[in-house]
């Protein structure tokens, strides 16, 4: 029985984990522990929110470790739980130190939602939408000390439609990742895959997404094609936004959010169609989006 420790946090990772757990019920693999983001309070009521991966682990009765830091103390405290045959990592959200990666017998497998070496780093899903790419994919790879740098085990290409946004493309990538991971896992453990070194000279990199990345000055908007890609890439977070002061109003300009399907949302209001928005704010400088 091959023992697995699974590292992950968001919905993308939770979908893959659930499919992996369903597979493990019938094969000689077991996910013995999950490592995920620490619970965090959200909203005015400070309600404690578990990560999607933690909720899947709870559903299947698997212990979920939620460290604030992957430091020496975490390793010492949980060493018996972490001495698995291999780690599987899918959008965990933190750098896993080499001291932790080194304790596995078979190594650590990473599920990365791009066709490596393209789009290494923390934003591989929204970046190809921003760039107008027509396809992306998922890569199963072995981890080493550098981010998304290790040898490749298996790639799979996935198309990007003109309607895809970050949310829908994440779903497509998760659905493509799960069967590829399972197939690759069986072959890798059975010694039937030879890892292939990446072409590091061809690597491109992404950056962490911040709220200000999706802002534009309403007096100097991006070209329509660029704005359309931004709207899809930055949905559902942080969404494209600007500031607008309707004629006759006083005080500061208000935030306007640009959403997919030609929807706009004035700060404090519900999303409405672009046509209805113009009826309410005829001096809005955009006549089409």
BADOKOL-388305 format. One line per 2 residues: number of its first residue (from 1); for each residue z, x, y of C-alpha. Coordinates in nm, 2 decimals. Layout:
N
NUM = Z,X,Y; ...
***
This chain:
289
1 = 0.00,0.00,0.00; -0.12,0.16,0.33
3 = 0.13,0.10,0.61; 0.00,0.03,0.96
5 = 0.17,0.04,1.31; -0.03,-0.17,1.56
7 = -0.02,-0.10,1.93; -0.16,-0.36,2.17
9 = -0.08,-0.60,2.45; -0.34,-0.85,2.59
11 = -0.54,-1.14,2.44; -0.82,-0.90,2.33
13 = -0.57,-0.71,2.12; -0.39,-1.02,1.99
15 = -0.71,-1.17,1.85; -0.78,-0.85,1.66
17 = -0.42,-0.83,1.53; -0.43,-1.18,1.39
19 = -0.76,-1.12,1.21; -0.62,-0.79,1.07
21 = -0.30,-0.97,0.95; -0.51,-1.23,0.78
23 = -0.71,-0.96,0.61; -0.39,-0.77,0.51
25 = -0.26,-1.07,0.32; -0.52,-1.02,0.05
27 = -0.57,-0.64,0.05; -0.36,-0.33,0.00
29 = -0.26,-0.29,0.37; 0.05,-0.40,0.56
31 = 0.12,-0.41,0.93; 0.49,-0.31,0.92
33 = 0.55,-0.29,1.30; 0.39,-0.38,1.63
35 = 0.44,-0.19,1.95; 0.36,-0.39,2.27
37 = 0.44,-0.43,2.64; 0.80,-0.50,2.73
39 = 0.87,-0.87,2.82; 0.85,-0.94,3.19
41 = 0.97,-1.22,3.42; 0.70,-1.43,3.59
43 = 0.70,-1.70,3.85; 0.97,-1.83,4.08
45 = 1.19,-1.92,3.79; 1.15,-1.56,3.65
47 = 1.06,-1.70,3.31; 1.04,-1.43,3.05
49 = 0.69,-1.38,2.92; 0.60,-1.21,2.60
51 = 0.27,-1.03,2.56; 0.00,-1.21,2.35
53 = 0.04,-0.94,2.08; 0.42,-1.01,2.06
55 = 0.36,-1.38,2.01; 0.12,-1.31,1.72
57 = 0.38,-1.07,1.57; 0.65,-1.34,1.60
59 = 0.42,-1.59,1.44; 0.38,-1.37,1.13
61 = 0.74,-1.25,1.12; 0.66,-0.89,1.21
63 = 0.90,-0.68,1.42; 0.77,-0.61,1.77
65 = 0.90,-0.30,1.95; 0.87,-0.34,2.33
67 = 0.96,0.00,2.48; 0.95,0.07,2.85
69 = 0.86,0.43,2.77; 0.71,0.60,2.47
71 = 0.94,0.90,2.52; 1.14,1.12,2.28
73 = 1.43,0.87,2.27; 1.19,0.59,2.15
75 = 1.05,0.82,1.88; 1.40,0.93,1.76
77 = 1.53,0.57,1.76; 1.24,0.41,1.58
79 = 1.12,0.70,1.37; 1.17,0.52,1.03
81 = 0.96,0.23,1.16; 0.68,0.45,1.29
83 = 0.62,0.67,0.99; 0.32,0.47,0.88
85 = 0.01,0.59,0.72; -0.19,0.52,1.03
87 = -0.17,0.37,1.38; -0.42,0.12,1.51
89 = -0.44,0.09,1.89; -0.63,-0.18,2.08
91 = -0.57,-0.21,2.46; -0.21,-0.11,2.45
93 = -0.20,-0.02,2.81; -0.01,0.31,2.80
95 = -0.09,0.66,2.70; 0.04,0.74,2.35
97 = 0.19,1.09,2.35; 0.06,1.35,2.10
99 = 0.40,1.38,1.95; 0.38,1.02,1.84
101 = 0.02,1.04,1.72; 0.11,1.35,1.51
103 = 0.35,1.16,1.28; 0.09,0.96,1.10
105 = -0.06,1.08,0.77; -0.41,0.95,0.82
107 = -0.44,0.96,1.20; -0.47,0.69,1.47
109 = -0.76,0.45,1.50; -0.85,0.31,1.85
111 = -1.06,0.00,1.92; -1.24,0.06,2.25
113 = -1.45,-0.22,2.41; -1.75,-0.01,2.52
115 = -2.01,0.21,2.35; -1.84,0.55,2.39
117 = -1.88,0.80,2.55; -1.99,0.54,2.81
119 = -1.71,0.37,3.01; -1.40,0.56,2.90
121 = -1.08,0.46,3.06; -0.89,0.14,3.16
123 = -1.17,-0.10,3.27; -1.45,-0.08,3.01
125 = -1.51,-0.46,3.01; -1.56,-0.54,3.37
127 = -1.75,-0.22,3.47; -2.07,-0.30,3.28
129 = -2.08,-0.64,3.44; -2.04,-0.48,3.79
131 = -2.32,-0.24,3.70; -2.56,-0.51,3.59
133 = -2.58,-0.38,3.23; -2.75,-0.61,2.97
135 = -2.54,-0.48,2.68; -2.21,-0.32,2.60
137 = -2.02,-0.29,2.27; -1.72,-0.18,2.08
139 = -1.64,0.16,1.93; -1.39,0.24,1.65
141 = -1.28,0.59,1.70; -1.01,0.84,1.60
143 = -0.76,0.93,1.88; -0.68,1.27,2.01
145 = -0.48,1.40,2.30; -0.74,1.29,2.56
147 = -0.83,0.94,2.67; -1.11,0.78,2.46
149 = -1.22,1.14,2.37; -1.18,1.15,1.99
151 = -1.45,1.14,1.72; -1.64,0.82,1.65
153 = -1.62,0.61,1.33; -1.83,0.31,1.41
155 = -2.01,0.14,1.70; -2.14,-0.22,1.75
157 = -2.36,-0.34,2.03; -2.29,-0.67,2.21
159 = -2.52,-0.84,2.47; -2.41,-0.94,2.82
161 = -2.55,-1.26,2.94; -2.61,-1.36,3.30
163 = -2.33,-1.61,3.27; -2.07,-1.37,3.12
165 = -1.76,-1.30,3.32; -1.47,-1.07,3.23
167 = -1.30,-1.35,3.04; -1.60,-1.46,2.83
169 = -1.71,-1.10,2.76; -1.35,-1.01,2.65
171 = -1.37,-1.29,2.40; -1.71,-1.18,2.27
173 = -1.59,-0.82,2.23; -1.27,-0.92,2.05
175 = -1.47,-1.14,1.81; -1.70,-0.84,1.74
177 = -1.42,-0.59,1.72; -1.21,-0.75,1.45
179 = -1.46,-0.75,1.16; -1.58,-0.40,1.26
181 = -1.23,-0.27,1.26; -1.16,-0.41,0.92
183 = -1.48,-0.28,0.77; -1.42,0.06,0.92
185 = -1.06,0.07,0.81; -1.15,0.02,0.45
187 = -1.42,0.28,0.46; -1.21,0.53,0.65
189 = -0.91,0.51,0.41; -1.15,0.53,0.12
191 = -1.30,0.85,0.26; -1.64,0.69,0.31
193 = -1.68,0.76,0.68; -1.74,1.10,0.84
195 = -1.61,1.11,1.20; -1.88,1.20,1.45
197 = -1.80,1.41,1.76; -1.88,1.24,2.09
199 = -2.14,1.37,2.33; -1.89,1.45,2.60
201 = -2.15,1.56,2.85; -2.27,1.20,2.86
203 = -1.93,1.05,2.92; -1.87,0.81,3.21
205 = -1.53,0.69,3.33; -1.37,0.37,3.46
207 = -1.07,0.33,3.69; -0.77,0.10,3.70
209 = -0.85,-0.23,3.88; -0.65,-0.32,4.19
211 = -0.65,-0.64,4.39; -0.82,-0.47,4.69
213 = -1.12,-0.37,4.47; -1.24,-0.73,4.47
215 = -1.21,-0.78,4.85; -1.50,-0.77,5.10
217 = -1.51,-0.81,5.48; -1.67,-1.14,5.56
219 = -1.85,-0.98,5.85; -2.02,-0.73,5.62
221 = -2.07,-0.90,5.28; -2.23,-0.73,4.98
223 = -2.59,-0.81,4.89; -2.61,-1.14,4.70
225 = -2.69,-0.97,4.37; -2.39,-0.74,4.40
227 = -2.16,-1.03,4.50; -2.28,-1.24,4.20
229 = -2.19,-0.95,3.97; -1.85,-0.90,4.14
231 = -1.77,-1.27,4.10; -1.82,-1.25,3.73
233 = -1.66,-0.91,3.68; -1.34,-0.99,3.86
235 = -1.28,-1.33,3.71; -1.01,-1.44,3.62
237 = -0.83,-1.15,3.79; -0.81,-1.04,4.06
239 = -1.11,-1.26,4.17; -1.34,-1.18,4.46
241 = -1.18,-1.27,4.79; -1.23,-1.24,5.17
243 = -1.06,-1.37,5.48; -1.20,-1.66,5.70
245 = -1.08,-1.83,6.01; -1.24,-2.18,6.05
247 = -1.34,-2.27,6.40; -1.07,-2.44,6.60
249 = -0.79,-2.31,6.38; -0.51,-2.09,6.51
251 = -0.31,-1.81,6.34; -0.43,-1.57,6.08
253 = -0.75,-1.59,5.88; -0.71,-1.75,5.54
255 = -0.80,-1.62,5.20; -1.11,-1.76,5.04
257 = -1.17,-1.69,4.67; -1.52,-1.68,4.51
259 = -1.52,-1.81,4.16; -1.79,-1.85,3.89
261 = -2.02,-2.15,3.88; -2.06,-2.16,4.26
263 = -1.69,-2.25,4.32; -1.49,-2.16,4.62
265 = -1.11,-2.19,4.68; -0.94,-2.19,5.02
267 = -0.59,-2.05,5.02; -0.35,-2.33,4.93
269 = -0.63,-2.56,4.81; -0.79,-2.65,4.48
271 = -1.13,-2.49,4.38; -1.43,-2.70,4.49
273 = -1.80,-2.66,4.48; -1.98,-2.45,4.73
275 = -2.16,-2.76,4.87; -1.83,-2.94,4.92
277 = -1.67,-2.63,5.08; -1.95,-2.62,5.34
279 = -1.90,-2.99,5.41; -1.54,-2.91,5.49
281 = -1.60,-2.58,5.67; -1.96,-2.60,5.82
283 = -1.90,-2.27,6.01; -1.85,-2.07,5.69
285 = -2.10,-1.78,5.73; -2.24,-1.81,5.37
287 = -2.52,-2.06,5.32; -2.56,-1.98,4.96
289 = -2.40,-1.77,4.69
***
